[in-house]
Amino acid sequence: MVPIPDKTAAVTTQAFEQHVLTEFGCCAEMLTNAEFQGVFVAMLYKTNIDHQMTNDAANLKHAANLKEMAEQKKRSTDICNTKP
């Protein structure tokens, strides 16, 4: 997780490129809601990331669950990588 000052497309795109793509590489697919448009979507197409957009509550809940799983994995990784 990376703190960002706002959720504008430009700021989100910059954070995604600098902190996600550079650390983990490209993902195959991105599920977003309607607020992710413009610069962010252009970056997804530029990097050949398949983009699915939804306002469907079930898909948003699934995305929230995936986010929680990623956060838990990161926390457990951080704990494992902490040097005594």
Secondary structure as GFF3:
##gff-version 3
##sequence-region A 1 84
A	DSSP	alpha_helix	9	15	.	.	.	ID=ss1
A	DSSP	pi_helix	16	21	.	.	.	ID=ss2
A	DSSP	alpha_helix	22	24	.	.	.	ID=ss3
A	DSSP	beta_strand	29	32	.	.	.	ID=ss4
A	DSSP	alpha_helix	39	46	.	.	.	ID=ss5
A	DSSP	beta_strand	50	53	.	.	.	ID=ss6
A	DSSP	alpha_helix	57	80	.	.	.	ID=ss7
###
